[in-house]
Amino acid sequence: MTDRIVSLLLLAAIAGGCTRPAESVPADLPRMIAVLPPGNQTGDPLLVSGASFLERYALHTDRVTVPDVLATEARLQLERRGFTAVPADTVEAATEGRVPGGTESAVAIARHGGLAGLVLWIDVRRWEPDAPTLPTFVIVGLTAELIDSTSGLVRWRAERRPAPVATPGVVNIGEAYVNAANKVMAELLAPLGPEQPPGR
């Protein structure tokens, strides 16, 4: 256990130089944003739930992935910062299950589905737990872009270079993935503005 703690501390020290600051946020950003399905470049489905035989056939648990959790958390974080997130059902109908592979495909999918204005596209580059059970951290690397679907211009971009996200006290991988997704989206979208008090 001490080896894992030493590894976590070492990775945390290295991570200080791994996070690239986000670009400055334009003051004139529209307040309505559609969160597109995040990309996953890891080669792993990154399942949070619905993976096991018991979950799929006995409990009929829906299949949930890290990109699903990131999209949900992104909508929540945007709303906390005074933006209006296009409902998930509307985005799902507009994208028809297609996941962008880059900025151009994000624009094409948004235009095809009639999602005018700003869209948020997240691309997961790395997502790796330190252990299959009782993970203490997940190494996360991803990028996010706010894209004007009309002009095709990227209005804001942020990159999180691969670095550990602590997941203390979790028991399984799914729990660690959710914990890491919540923390990463709060960190990544923080430059868009402070959290608004409830009811505003």
C-alpha positions as CSV (number, residue, x, y, z in Angstrom):
1,M,0.0,0.0,0.0
2,T,2.9,2.4,0.7
3,D,4.2,1.9,-2.8
4,R,0.9,3.0,-4.2
5,I,0.9,6.1,-1.9
6,V,4.5,6.9,-3.0
7,S,3.5,6.5,-6.6
8,L,0.5,8.8,-6.1
9,L,2.6,11.5,-4.5
10,L,5.2,11.3,-7.3
11,L,2.6,11.5,-10.0
12,A,0.9,14.4,-8.2
13,A,4.2,16.2,-8.1
14,I,4.8,15.6,-11.8
15,A,1.2,16.7,-12.6
16,G,1.9,20.2,-11.5
17,G,3.7,20.7,-14.7
18,C,1.3,18.7,-16.9
19,T,-1.8,20.8,-16.8
20,R,-1.9,23.4,-19.6
21,P,-3.7,26.6,-18.9
22,A,-7.0,27.1,-20.8
23,E,-7.2,29.9,-23.3
24,S,-8.8,33.1,-22.2
25,V,-12.6,33.0,-22.4
26,P,-14.2,35.4,-24.8
27,A,-16.6,37.8,-23.0
28,D,-19.3,37.5,-25.7
29,L,-19.9,33.7,-25.5
30,P,-23.6,32.8,-26.0
31,R,-25.2,31.4,-22.9
32,M,-26.8,28.4,-24.6
33,I,-24.5,25.4,-25.2
34,A,-25.1,21.9,-26.6
35,V,-22.8,19.3,-25.2
36,L,-21.9,16.8,-27.9
37,P,-21.1,13.2,-27.2
38,P,-17.5,13.1,-26.0
39,G,-14.9,11.3,-28.1
40,N,-12.9,8.4,-26.6
41,Q,-9.4,7.8,-28.1
42,T,-8.3,5.4,-25.4
43,G,-9.2,2.1,-27.1
44,D,-11.1,1.1,-24.0
45,P,-14.9,1.3,-23.7
46,L,-14.4,2.9,-20.2
47,L,-17.5,1.2,-18.8
48,V,-18.9,2.6,-15.5
49,S,-21.8,0.2,-15.3
50,G,-23.7,-2.4,-17.4
51,A,-20.5,-4.4,-18.2
52,S,-20.9,-7.6,-16.2
53,F,-23.2,-10.5,-17.1
54,L,-25.2,-9.9,-13.8
55,E,-25.7,-6.2,-14.6
56,R,-26.7,-6.8,-18.3
57,Y,-29.0,-9.8,-18.0
58,A,-30.2,-10.2,-14.4
59,L,-30.4,-6.6,-13.2
60,H,-30.9,-5.0,-16.7
61,T,-28.5,-2.2,-15.8
62,D,-28.1,0.4,-18.5
63,R,-24.6,0.6,-20.1
64,V,-22.9,3.8,-18.9
65,T,-19.5,4.9,-20.0
66,V,-17.0,7.6,-19.0
67,P,-18.0,9.8,-22.0
68,D,-21.7,9.5,-20.8
69,V,-20.7,10.7,-17.3
70,L,-18.4,13.5,-18.7
71,A,-21.3,14.8,-20.9
72,T,-23.7,14.8,-17.9
73,E,-21.2,16.5,-15.6
74,A,-20.4,19.1,-18.3
75,R,-24.0,20.1,-18.6
76,L,-24.2,20.4,-14.8
77,Q,-21.0,22.4,-14.6
78,L,-22.2,24.8,-17.4
79,E,-25.5,25.4,-15.7
80,R,-23.7,26.1,-12.4
81,R,-21.8,28.8,-14.2
82,G,-24.8,30.5,-15.6
83,F,-25.1,28.8,-19.0
84,T,-28.1,27.0,-20.3
85,A,-27.3,23.5,-21.5
86,V,-29.4,22.1,-24.4
87,P,-31.3,19.0,-23.0
88,A,-29.5,15.7,-23.4
89,D,-32.5,14.2,-25.3
90,T,-32.4,17.0,-27.8
91,V,-28.7,16.5,-28.4
92,E,-29.1,12.8,-28.7
93,A,-31.8,13.1,-31.3
94,A,-29.8,15.7,-33.2
95,T,-26.5,13.7,-33.3
96,E,-28.3,10.3,-34.0
97,G,-25.7,8.5,-32.0
98,R,-22.7,9.9,-33.9
99,V,-19.6,10.9,-31.9
100,P,-17.3,13.6,-33.3
101,G,-13.7,12.6,-34.0
102,G,-12.4,16.1,-34.3
103,T,-13.4,19.8,-34.6
104,E,-14.6,19.5,-38.2
105,S,-16.8,16.5,-37.5
106,A,-18.2,18.2,-34.4
107,V,-19.3,21.1,-36.6
108,A,-20.7,18.8,-39.3
109,I,-22.7,16.7,-36.8
110,A,-24.0,19.8,-35.1
111,R,-25.1,21.4,-38.4
112,H,-26.6,18.2,-39.7
113,G,-28.7,17.9,-36.5
114,G,-29.7,21.6,-36.4
115,L,-27.7,22.4,-33.3
116,A,-27.1,26.1,-33.9
117,G,-24.8,28.2,-31.8
118,L,-22.2,26.9,-29.4
119,V,-21.4,23.2,-28.9
120,L,-19.0,21.7,-26.4
121,W,-16.9,18.8,-27.6
122,I,-14.7,16.8,-25.2
123,D,-12.1,14.3,-26.4
124,V,-10.7,11.8,-23.9
125,R,-7.1,11.1,-24.8
126,R,-6.1,9.0,-21.7
127,W,-8.1,7.4,-18.9
128,E,-6.2,4.9,-16.8
129,P,-6.7,3.7,-13.2
130,D,-3.7,2.8,-11.1
131,A,-5.3,-0.5,-10.1
132,P,-8.3,-2.7,-11.1
133,T,-9.7,-2.7,-7.5
134,L,-9.5,0.0,-4.8
135,P,-8.0,2.5,-7.3
136,T,-6.4,5.6,-5.6
137,F,-6.2,7.6,-8.7
138,V,-7.1,7.7,-12.4
139,I,-4.7,9.3,-14.9
140,V,-6.8,11.6,-17.1
141,G,-5.8,13.5,-20.3
142,L,-8.4,15.2,-22.4
143,T,-9.3,18.3,-24.3
144,A,-12.4,20.4,-24.6
145,E,-13.5,22.9,-27.3
146,L,-16.4,25.4,-27.4
147,I,-17.2,25.6,-31.1
148,D,-19.5,28.0,-33.0
149,S,-21.4,25.5,-35.2
150,T,-22.4,28.3,-37.6
151,S,-18.9,29.7,-38.4
152,G,-16.9,26.5,-37.5
153,L,-14.6,28.6,-35.3
154,V,-13.2,27.3,-32.0
155,R,-14.2,30.0,-29.5
156,W,-12.4,28.5,-26.5
157,R,-10.1,25.5,-25.9
158,A,-8.7,23.8,-22.8
159,E,-6.3,20.8,-22.5
160,R,-5.6,18.6,-19.6
161,R,-2.4,16.8,-20.1
162,P,-2.3,13.3,-18.6
163,A,-2.1,13.6,-14.9
164,P,-3.5,11.7,-11.9
165,V,-6.9,12.6,-10.4
166,A,-7.2,11.3,-6.8
167,T,-10.1,8.9,-6.1
168,P,-9.7,8.2,-2.3
169,G,-12.1,5.9,-0.6
170,V,-13.6,4.3,-3.8
171,V,-14.0,0.5,-4.0
172,N,-14.5,-0.2,-7.7
173,I,-13.4,1.1,-11.1
174,G,-16.9,2.5,-11.9
175,E,-17.0,4.6,-8.8
176,A,-13.4,5.8,-9.4
177,Y,-14.4,6.8,-13.0
178,V,-17.4,8.8,-11.9
179,N,-15.4,10.5,-9.1
180,A,-12.6,11.4,-11.6
181,A,-15.1,12.7,-14.2
182,N,-16.8,15.0,-11.7
183,K,-13.5,16.5,-10.6
184,V,-12.0,16.9,-14.1
185,M,-15.1,18.6,-15.6
186,A,-15.2,21.0,-12.6
187,E,-11.5,21.8,-13.1
188,L,-11.7,22.0,-16.9
189,L,-14.8,24.3,-17.1
190,A,-13.9,26.5,-14.1
191,P,-12.4,29.2,-16.5
192,L,-15.9,29.7,-18.0
193,G,-16.9,31.5,-14.8
194,P,-17.6,31.1,-11.1
195,E,-20.4,28.9,-9.8
196,Q,-23.6,30.8,-9.4
197,P,-25.6,30.7,-6.1
198,P,-28.6,28.4,-6.3
199,G,-31.8,30.1,-7.6
200,R,-30.0,32.6,-9.8
